[in-house]
Structures are given as C-alpha cells and as structure tokens.
C-alpha cells in the first residue's frame, strides 16, 4: 500500500500532465485557426 505522500505525488504529476496536454491542444487549435486566417489573407493578395 503506497503512502499518502506517494499517492499525492502521483496524482499531482498526472494532473500536471493533463493540464499540459490540454493547454498544448487548445494552443494548437488557436495557432491553426490563426494560420488559416493568415493563409487566406495572403492568398487574396
């Protein structure tokens, strides 16, 4: 049976990974939308 401290560290690191993955995912969507807008504006010229 792992101690409370070990459980806390494991859950904390897992939560950190989830937050990192979500932020990267949303950042990717945001960047792709902006690149799409820039690409369309550039093709008009």
N, CA, C and O atoms as a Tripos MOL2 file, in Angstrom:
@<TRIPOS>MOLECULE
protein
  180   179    45     0     0
PROTEIN
NO_CHARGES

@<TRIPOS>ATOM
      1 N           0.8500   -1.2060    0.0000 N.3       1 UNK1
      2 CA          0.0000    0.0000    0.0000 C.3       1 UNK1
      3 C           0.8790    1.2470    0.0000 C.2       1 UNK1
      4 O           1.6340    1.4560    0.9490 O.2       1 UNK1
      5 N           0.8020    2.0680   -1.0220 N.am      2 UNK2
      6 CA          1.6260    3.2740   -1.0720 C.3       2 UNK2
      7 C           1.1740    4.3050   -0.0320 C.2       2 UNK2
      8 O          -0.0060    4.3960    0.3050 O.2       2 UNK2
      9 N           2.1230    5.0610    0.4560 N.am      3 UNK3
     10 CA          1.8000    6.0650    1.4690 C.3       3 UNK3
     11 C           1.0300    7.2220    0.8600 C.2       3 UNK3
     12 O           0.9040    7.3370   -0.3590 O.2       3 UNK3
     13 N           0.5140    8.0830    1.7400 N.am      4 UNK4
     14 CA         -0.2690    9.2350    1.2960 C.3       4 UNK4
     15 C           0.5790   10.1630    0.4400 C.2       4 UNK4
     16 O           0.1080   10.7110   -0.5570 O.2       4 UNK4
     17 N           1.8490   10.3350    0.8450 N.am      5 UNK5
     18 CA          2.7460   11.2310    0.1150 C.3       5 UNK5
     19 C           2.9600   10.7380   -1.3120 C.2       5 UNK5
     20 O           2.9520   11.5290   -2.2550 O.2       5 UNK5
     21 N           3.1500    9.4290   -1.4690 N.am      6 UNK6
     22 CA          3.3570    8.8560   -2.8040 C.3       6 UNK6
     23 C           2.1170    9.0460   -3.6670 C.2       6 UNK6
     24 O           2.2200    9.4270   -4.8330 O.2       6 UNK6
     25 N           0.9430    8.7800   -3.0970 N.am      7 UNK7
     26 CA         -0.3070    8.9840   -3.8250 C.3       7 UNK7
     27 C          -0.4510   10.4290   -4.2680 C.2       7 UNK7
     28 O          -0.8620   10.7080   -5.3940 O.2       7 UNK7
     29 N          -0.1070   11.3520   -3.3640 N.am      8 UNK8
     30 CA         -0.2190   12.7790   -3.6570 C.3       8 UNK8
     31 C           0.6940   13.1610   -4.8150 C.2       8 UNK8
     32 O           0.2820   13.8760   -5.7270 O.2       8 UNK8
     33 N           1.9420   12.6800   -4.7750 N.am      9 UNK9
     34 CA          2.9150   12.9960   -5.8310 C.3       9 UNK9
     35 C           2.4360   12.4360   -7.1710 C.2       9 UNK9
     36 O           2.5070   13.1220   -8.1900 O.2       9 UNK9
     37 N           1.9480   11.1950   -7.1720 N.am     10 UNK10
     38 CA          1.4820   10.5640   -8.4160 C.3      10 UNK10
     39 C           0.2880   11.3160   -8.9920 C.2      10 UNK10
     40 O           0.2580   11.6180  -10.1860 O.2      10 UNK10
     41 N          -0.7050   11.6220   -8.1420 N.am     11 UNK11
     42 CA         -1.8940   12.3220   -8.6410 C.3      11 UNK11
     43 C          -1.5300   13.7260   -9.1000 C.2      11 UNK11
     44 O          -2.0830   14.2230  -10.0800 O.2      11 UNK11
     45 N          -0.5930   14.3720   -8.3910 N.am     12 UNK12
     46 CA         -0.1760   15.7300   -8.7610 C.3      12 UNK12
     47 C           0.5150   15.7350  -10.1220 C.2      12 UNK12
     48 O           0.2560   16.6080  -10.9490 O.2      12 UNK12
     49 N           1.3920   14.7630  -10.3540 N.am     13 UNK13
     50 CA          2.1020   14.7120  -11.6390 C.3      13 UNK13
     51 C           1.1490   14.3480  -12.7800 C.2      13 UNK13
     52 O           1.2940   14.8570  -13.8920 O.2      13 UNK13
     53 N           0.1830   13.4780  -12.5170 N.am     14 UNK14
     54 CA         -0.8130   13.1350  -13.5300 C.3      14 UNK14
     55 C          -1.6580   14.3500  -13.8800 C.2      14 UNK14
     56 O          -1.9400   14.5990  -15.0520 O.2      14 UNK14
     57 N          -2.0650   15.1080  -12.8610 N.am     15 UNK15
     58 CA         -2.8550   16.3180  -13.0920 C.3      15 UNK15
     59 C          -2.0420   17.3160  -13.9160 C.2      15 UNK15
     60 O          -2.5770   17.9730  -14.8090 O.2      15 UNK15
     61 N          -0.7540   17.4240  -13.6140 N.am     16 UNK16
     62 CA          0.1230   18.3190  -14.3670 C.3      16 UNK16
     63 C           0.2120   17.9140  -15.8260 C.2      16 UNK16
     64 O           0.1940   18.7680  -16.7120 O.2      16 UNK16
     65 N           0.3070   16.6140  -16.0820 N.am     17 UNK17
     66 CA          0.3720   16.1210  -17.4600 C.3      17 UNK17
     67 C          -0.9220   16.4170  -18.2070 C.2      17 UNK17
     68 O          -0.8950   16.8040  -19.3750 O.2      17 UNK17
     69 N          -2.0510   16.2370  -17.5360 N.am     18 UNK18
     70 CA         -3.3540   16.5060  -18.1610 C.3      18 UNK18
     71 C          -3.4690   17.9840  -18.5200 C.2      18 UNK18
     72 O          -3.9000   18.3290  -19.6200 O.2      18 UNK18
     73 N          -3.0840   18.8550  -17.5870 N.am     19 UNK19
     74 CA         -3.1450   20.3040  -17.8330 C.3      19 UNK19
     75 C          -2.2380   20.6810  -18.9970 C.2      19 UNK19
     76 O          -2.6160   21.4870  -19.8480 O.2      19 UNK19
     77 N          -1.0410   20.0990  -19.0350 N.am     20 UNK20
     78 CA         -0.0940   20.3820  -20.1140 C.3      20 UNK20
     79 C          -0.6600   19.9370  -21.4630 C.2      20 UNK20
     80 O          -0.5820   20.6660  -22.4510 O.2      20 UNK20
     81 N          -1.2290   18.7350  -21.4880 N.am     21 UNK21
     82 CA         -1.8070   18.2130  -22.7320 C.3      21 UNK21
     83 C          -2.9590   19.0910  -23.2200 C.2      21 UNK21
     84 O          -3.0520   19.3940  -24.4100 O.2      21 UNK21
     85 N          -3.8390   19.5000  -22.2980 N.am     22 UNK22
     86 CA         -4.9690   20.3510  -22.6760 C.3      22 UNK22
     87 C          -4.5030   21.7020  -23.1950 C.2      22 UNK22
     88 O          -5.0230   22.2040  -24.1910 O.2      22 UNK22
     89 N          -3.5180   22.2930  -22.5150 N.am     23 UNK23
     90 CA         -3.0410   23.6060  -22.9560 C.3      23 UNK23
     91 C          -2.3770   23.5120  -24.3240 C.2      23 UNK23
     92 O          -2.5530   24.3980  -25.1610 O.2      23 UNK23
     93 N          -1.6200   22.4520  -24.5550 N.am     24 UNK24
     94 CA         -0.9930   22.2590  -25.8690 C.3      24 UNK24
     95 C          -2.0580   22.0530  -26.9420 C.2      24 UNK24
     96 O          -1.9430   22.5780  -28.0490 O.2      24 UNK24
     97 N          -3.1010   21.2810  -26.6040 N.am     25 UNK25
     98 CA         -4.1840   21.0030  -27.5490 C.3      25 UNK25
     99 C          -4.9110   22.2830  -27.9490 C.2      25 UNK25
    100 O          -5.1180   22.5460  -29.1340 O.2      25 UNK25
    101 N          -5.2990   23.0840  -26.9390 N.am     26 UNK26
    102 CA         -6.0200   24.3230  -27.2390 C.3      26 UNK26
    103 C          -5.1170   25.3290  -27.9300 C.2      26 UNK26
    104 O          -5.5720   26.0730  -28.7990 O.2      26 UNK26
    105 N          -3.8400   25.3620  -27.5560 N.am     27 UNK27
    106 CA         -2.8770   26.2510  -28.2120 C.3      27 UNK27
    107 C          -2.7440   25.8680  -29.6820 C.2      27 UNK27
    108 O          -2.6640   26.7340  -30.5530 O.2      27 UNK27
    109 N          -2.7220   24.5670  -29.9500 N.am     28 UNK28
    110 CA         -2.6350   24.0880  -31.3300 C.3      28 UNK28
    111 C          -3.8430   24.5180  -32.1510 C.2      28 UNK28
    112 O          -3.6940   24.9480  -33.2950 O.2      28 UNK28
    113 N          -5.0360   24.4060  -31.5770 N.am     29 UNK29
    114 CA         -6.2560   24.8340  -32.2780 C.3      29 UNK29
    115 C          -6.1750   26.3230  -32.5850 C.2      29 UNK29
    116 O          -6.4770   26.7570  -33.6970 O.2      29 UNK29
    117 N          -5.7620   27.1020  -31.5800 N.am     30 UNK30
    118 CA         -5.6740   28.5550  -31.7250 C.3      30 UNK30
    119 C          -4.6860   28.9310  -32.8270 C.2      30 UNK30
    120 O          -4.9800   29.7770  -33.6720 O.2      30 UNK30
    121 N          -3.5230   28.3020  -32.8120 N.am     31 UNK31
    122 CA         -2.4880   28.5910  -33.8190 C.3      31 UNK31
    123 C          -2.9750   28.1910  -35.2100 C.2      31 UNK31
    124 O          -2.7600   28.9260  -36.1730 O.2      31 UNK31
    125 N          -3.6320   27.0310  -35.3250 N.am     32 UNK32
    126 CA         -4.1300   26.5840  -36.6270 C.3      32 UNK32
    127 C          -5.1710   27.5380  -37.1890 C.2      32 UNK32
    128 O          -5.1690   27.8170  -38.3880 O.2      32 UNK32
    129 N          -6.0610   28.0440  -36.3390 N.am     33 UNK33
    130 CA         -7.0710   28.9990  -36.7930 C.3      33 UNK33
    131 C          -6.4060   30.2650  -37.3050 C.2      33 UNK33
    132 O          -6.7860   30.7950  -38.3490 O.2      33 UNK33
    133 N          -5.4050   30.7540  -36.5630 N.am     34 UNK34
    134 CA         -4.7120   31.9720  -36.9670 C.3      34 UNK34
    135 C          -3.9350   31.7610  -38.2630 C.2      34 UNK34
    136 O          -3.9240   32.6330  -39.1330 O.2      34 UNK34
    137 N          -3.2860   30.6060  -38.3920 N.am     35 UNK35
    138 CA         -2.5420   30.3120  -39.6120 C.3      35 UNK35
    139 C          -3.4880   30.2350  -40.8050 C.2      35 UNK35
    140 O          -3.1470   30.6770  -41.9020 O.2      35 UNK35
    141 N          -4.6790   29.6710  -40.5880 N.am     36 UNK36
    142 CA         -5.6750   29.5620  -41.6570 C.3      36 UNK36
    143 C          -6.1050   30.9590  -42.1150 C.2      36 UNK36
    144 O          -6.2070   31.2230  -43.3130 O.2      36 UNK36
    145 N          -6.3560   31.8490  -41.1490 N.am     37 UNK37
    146 CA         -6.7440   33.2250  -41.4870 C.3      37 UNK37
    147 C          -5.6280   33.9300  -42.2540 C.2      37 UNK37
    148 O          -5.8780   34.5920  -43.2610 O.2      37 UNK37
    149 N          -4.3820   33.7820  -41.7640 N.am     38 UNK38
    150 CA         -3.2350   34.4250  -42.4140 C.3      38 UNK38
    151 C          -3.0700   33.8730  -43.8230 C.2      38 UNK38
    152 O          -2.8040   34.6240  -44.7610 O.2      38 UNK38
    153 N          -3.2250   32.5730  -43.9690 N.am     39 UNK39
    154 CA         -3.0690   31.9220  -45.2720 C.3      39 UNK39
    155 C          -4.1040   32.4450  -46.2670 C.2      39 UNK39
    156 O          -3.7730   32.7400  -47.4150 O.2      39 UNK39
    157 N          -5.3550   32.5600  -45.8250 N.am     40 UNK40
    158 CA         -6.4170   33.0560  -46.7160 C.3      40 UNK40
    159 C          -6.1780   34.5190  -47.0860 C.2      40 UNK40
    160 O          -6.3800   34.9130  -48.2340 O.2      40 UNK40
    161 N          -5.7500   35.3190  -46.1170 N.am     41 UNK41
    162 CA         -5.4910   36.7360  -46.3780 C.3      41 UNK41
    163 C          -4.3210   36.8820  -47.3540 C.2      41 UNK41
    164 O          -4.3290   37.7530  -48.2240 O.2      41 UNK41
    165 N          -3.3250   36.0240  -47.1960 N.am     42 UNK42
    166 CA         -2.1340   36.0900  -48.0530 C.3      42 UNK42
    167 C          -2.4860   35.6850  -49.4870 C.2      42 UNK42
    168 O          -1.9570   36.2550  -50.4420 O.2      42 UNK42
    169 N          -3.3850   34.6950  -49.6380 N.am     43 UNK43
    170 CA         -3.7530   34.2280  -50.9810 C.3      43 UNK43
    171 C          -4.6020   35.2500  -51.7250 C.2      43 UNK43
    172 O          -4.6150   35.2670  -52.9560 O.2      43 UNK43
    173 N          -5.3130   36.1050  -50.9860 N.am     44 UNK44
    174 CA         -6.1270   37.1430  -51.6280 C.3      44 UNK44
    175 C          -5.2470   38.1780  -52.3310 C.2      44 UNK44
    176 O          -5.6210   38.7060  -53.3780 O.2      44 UNK44
    177 N          -4.0920   38.4610  -51.7590 N.am     45 UNK45
    178 CA         -3.2050   39.4970  -52.3180 C.3      45 UNK45
    179 C          -2.4990   39.0280  -53.5840 C.2      45 UNK45
    180 O          -1.7220   39.7790  -54.1720 O.2      45 UNK45
@<TRIPOS>BOND
     1     1     2 1
     2     2     3 1
     3     3     4 2
     4     3     5 am
     5     5     6 1
     6     6     7 1
     7     7     8 2
     8     7     9 am
     9     9    10 1
    10    10    11 1
    11    11    12 2
    12    11    13 am
    13    13    14 1
    14    14    15 1
    15    15    16 2
    16    15    17 am
    17    17    18 1
    18    18    19 1
    19    19    20 2
    20    19    21 am
    21    21    22 1
    22    22    23 1
    23    23    24 2
    24    23    25 am
    25    25    26 1
    26    26    27 1
    27    27    28 2
    28    27    29 am
    29    29    30 1
    30    30    31 1
    31    31    32 2
    32    31    33 am
    33    33    34 1
    34    34    35 1
    35    35    36 2
    36    35    37 am
    37    37    38 1
    38    38    39 1
    39    39    40 2
    40    39    41 am
    41    41    42 1
    42    42    43 1
    43    43    44 2
    44    43    45 am
    45    45    46 1
    46    46    47 1
    47    47    48 2
    48    47    49 am
    49    49    50 1
    50    50    51 1
    51    51    52 2
    52    51    53 am
    53    53    54 1
    54    54    55 1
    55    55    56 2
    56    55    57 am
    57    57    58 1
    58    58    59 1
    59    59    60 2
    60    59    61 am
    61    61    62 1
    62    62    63 1
    63    63    64 2
    64    63    65 am
    65    65    66 1
    66    66    67 1
    67    67    68 2
    68    67    69 am
    69    69    70 1
    70    70    71 1
    71    71    72 2
    72    71    73 am
    73    73    74 1
    74    74    75 1
    75    75    76 2
    76    75    77 am
    77    77    78 1
    78    78    79 1
    79    79    80 2
    80    79    81 am
    81    81    82 1
    82    82    83 1
    83    83    84 2
    84    83    85 am
    85    85    86 1
    86    86    87 1
    87    87    88 2
    88    87    89 am
    89    89    90 1
    90    90    91 1
    91    91    92 2
    92    91    93 am
    93    93    94 1
    94    94    95 1
    95    95    96 2
    96    95    97 am
    97    97    98 1
    98    98    99 1
    99    99   100 2
   100    99   101 am
   101   101   102 1
   102   102   103 1
   103   103   104 2
   104   103   105 am
   105   105   106 1
   106   106   107 1
   107   107   108 2
   108   107   109 am
   109   109   110 1
   110   110   111 1
   111   111   112 2
   112   111   113 am
   113   113   114 1
   114   114   115 1
   115   115   116 2
   116   115   117 am
   117   117   118 1
   118   118   119 1
   119   119   120 2
   120   119   121 am
   121   121   122 1
   122   122   123 1
   123   123   124 2
   124   123   125 am
   125   125   126 1
   126   126   127 1
   127   127   128 2
   128   127   129 am
   129   129   130 1
   130   130   131 1
   131   131   132 2
   132   131   133 am
   133   133   134 1
   134   134   135 1
   135   135   136 2
   136   135   137 am
   137   137   138 1
   138   138   139 1
   139   139   140 2
   140   139   141 am
   141   141   142 1
   142   142   143 1
   143   143   144 2
   144   143   145 am
   145   145   146 1
   146   146   147 1
   147   147   148 2
   148   147   149 am
   149   149   150 1
   150   150   151 1
   151   151   152 2
   152   151   153 am
   153   153   154 1
   154   154   155 1
   155   155   156 2
   156   155   157 am
   157   157   158 1
   158   158   159 1
   159   159   160 2
   160   159   161 am
   161   161   162 1
   162   162   163 1
   163   163   164 2
   164   163   165 am
   165   165   166 1
   166   166   167 1
   167   167   168 2
   168   167   169 am
   169   169   170 1
   170   170   171 1
   171   171   172 2
   172   171   173 am
   173   173   174 1
   174   174   175 1
   175   175   176 2
   176   175   177 am
   177   177   178 1
   178   178   179 1
   179   179   180 2
@<TRIPOS>SUBSTRUCTURE
     1 UNK1         2 RESIDUE 1 A UNK
     2 UNK2         6 RESIDUE 1 A UNK
     3 UNK3        10 RESIDUE 1 A UNK
     4 UNK4        14 RESIDUE 1 A UNK
     5 UNK5        18 RESIDUE 1 A UNK
     6 UNK6        22 RESIDUE 1 A UNK
     7 UNK7        26 RESIDUE 1 A UNK
     8 UNK8        30 RESIDUE 1 A UNK
     9 UNK9        34 RESIDUE 1 A UNK
    10 UNK10       38 RESIDUE 1 A UNK
    11 UNK11       42 RESIDUE 1 A UNK
    12 UNK12       46 RESIDUE 1 A UNK
    13 UNK13       50 RESIDUE 1 A UNK
    14 UNK14       54 RESIDUE 1 A UNK
    15 UNK15       58 RESIDUE 1 A UNK
    16 UNK16       62 RESIDUE 1 A UNK
    17 UNK17       66 RESIDUE 1 A UNK
    18 UNK18       70 RESIDUE 1 A UNK
    19 UNK19       74 RESIDUE 1 A UNK
    20 UNK20       78 RESIDUE 1 A UNK
    21 UNK21       82 RESIDUE 1 A UNK
    22 UNK22       86 RESIDUE 1 A UNK
    23 UNK23       90 RESIDUE 1 A UNK
    24 UNK24       94 RESIDUE 1 A UNK
    25 UNK25       98 RESIDUE 1 A UNK
    26 UNK26      102 RESIDUE 1 A UNK
    27 UNK27      106 RESIDUE 1 A UNK
    28 UNK28      110 RESIDUE 1 A UNK
    29 UNK29      114 RESIDUE 1 A UNK
    30 UNK30      118 RESIDUE 1 A UNK
    31 UNK31      122 RESIDUE 1 A UNK
    32 UNK32      126 RESIDUE 1 A UNK
    33 UNK33      130 RESIDUE 1 A UNK
    34 UNK34      134 RESIDUE 1 A UNK
    35 UNK35      138 RESIDUE 1 A UNK
    36 UNK36      142 RESIDUE 1 A UNK
    37 UNK37      146 RESIDUE 1 A UNK
    38 UNK38      150 RESIDUE 1 A UNK
    39 UNK39      154 RESIDUE 1 A UNK
    40 UNK40      158 RESIDUE 1 A UNK
    41 UNK41      162 RESIDUE 1 A UNK
    42 UNK42      166 RESIDUE 1 A UNK
    43 UNK43      170 RESIDUE 1 A UNK
    44 UNK44      174 RESIDUE 1 A UNK
    45 UNK45      178 RESIDUE 1 A UNK
